[in-house]
Amino acid sequence: MQTWEVFQLKGIYLINPHWQYLNKPKEECIQLQKQALESYILNHNIYTVKLNQWQLNDYYTIPHALLYDLKKKKAELDILLLYSEEVLEDFIHSYPARWLILKSFFNEVVFCANQKENSLEGAG
């Protein structure tokens, strides 16, 4: 008889410390992103990967640094998590080619704010 391990997605999440929502303080916007993403990670059994041993947080804050580390490690991961497309809007519009390359390292890109109604019902 074989023992099967629970399948666990490997992913990375990105928080934009400069994104502001409804003129709220930056700290509150960072916390909003962090809570939504960490809740999604927990609810979907995602293992967060650290590509860089010197990385201070469990998440990235700079898309260019994430892309650099992905290329350096030649990583292929299951999921890239972002709070919303708006969080990365400046990067996506300023560097469309880099965004396409960045996305290519992942099987899926998930925007957690879009999932909130389903997975975070009653929270908030």
C-alpha positions, 0 to 999 in steps of 0.5 A: 500500500502506498502513502500519498502526500497531499499535493501542494502548490509552490508559489510566490506572492508579491506585495506592492508597498507603494500601492494606495487604495482610497487614499488610505495610509500606505501601511494599511494598504500593505496590511490589506494586501498581506492579509488577503494573500496570506489567507489565500495561501493558507486556504489553498495549501500553497507552499511559499518559495524563497528564491533568494536566501537573503530575502527578508520577507516571505514575499517580494515587493519589487517585480524586477527583483523577482524576475531576476531571481526567477531567471537566476534559479531557472524556477518554474512555479505553480502560482504567482499571487497578487492582491489585484491587477491594480497593484502591479498596474504601473509595472505591467504598463511600463514593462509589458515584455518583462511582465510576460516573461515574469508570468511565464515562470508560473502556471497561473497568476491569481489576483486574490481580491477577485477571489475574496467573495468566495474564499473570504466570505464574512471576513471584513 
